[in-house]
Amino acid sequence: MEEAPNHILVPKHIIASEEEVRKLLDSLKKPVESLPIISSSDPGLNTLNARAGDVVRIERLSPVTEKIEPYYRLVVESED
């Protein structure tokens, strides 16, 4: 599991493990392609070596719960 370096403006990005992705998709009862996407050239992924098909967990502060909440994104190839 790789993490992007900490920066005040970039929430924590982590490549999710296969088991974590499986549990997430089982709970959602959806295929991985139904997850929101993130481009492989996104600045938050710069040091992760994330590849198309990876699922990234983004941990950011929820304005509603005021707790750190995970958000999942499917990495897609950059169109640059």
Buried (B, 14 or more C-beta within 10 A) or exposed (E): EEEBEEEEEBBBBBBBEEEBBEEBBEEEEEEBEEBEEBBBEBEBBEEBEBEEEBBBBBEEEEEEEEEEEBBBBBBBEEEE
